[in-house]
C-alpha cells in the first residue's frame, strides 16, 4: 500500500488548455489597464461590467482557479 501511494501523481491538464490559459493571462492585463483608464475617463454601466468581468477572469487565472 505504501509503495502505491508513493508513486501517485496528480492528473495533468491537457497541454493546450494550459497554454490557452497562459495566453489569456498575458492578453488580459493590458486590456484591463486600458479598460480601467477608459472607465475613469468615460464611465458607463457597460464599461464597469466589462472591467469587473475581466478582473475576475484574471484573478481566477492568477490564483489557478481555472
Phi, psi and omega in degrees: 000317181294325179293324179292322182287332182290329183263010180285133175236153179290145176295137182268151175282164175295144183297322182292330179290320177294321178293320179295320178296318178295321178296317178297320179296325179288324181277334185288323184297311176296325178294323178295317178298313179298316182293326178295316178295318179296321180292325177292321183280313182229077185287140172213169181297318180298317180297318180294317178295318179297317178296319179296317179297317180293321179294319178295319178297317181294320179295322179292327176287318183296317181270007177057043175271343180244000000 
